[in-house]
Amino acid sequence: MAMPRPTVAQFAYGSCAVILSTLALLLLSGTSSGAGVAVVAVVALALGLVVAVRVPGPTSRRPAAVPPATPLPVRATVPSPSRERVREPVHERAAS
């Protein structure tokens, strides 16, 4: 089974979440060390991934499951009239 591809909405929401959370965490934490920035970046990436996964994906285009129909009663077949039978002559109406 192949993995489903991310949609445009998932890319957009995930990217915005990473950028905005990185900026917010850097401003709120006030860190200036390399280790602190790395931790903020990892946390922001994780948050962006969570946001991207939570965005609803495309809906399935499968038809809805239809319950099975109730079977119709079986009718007995009647043999067609034999060809040996003499056909009645066709009477034409006279125009009056």
Secondary structure, 3 states (H helix, E strand, C coil): CCCCCCCHHHHHHHHHHHHHHHHHHHHHHCCCCHHHHHHHHHHHHHHHHHHHHHCCCCCCCCCCCCCCCCCCCCCCCCCCCCCCCCCCCCCCCCCC
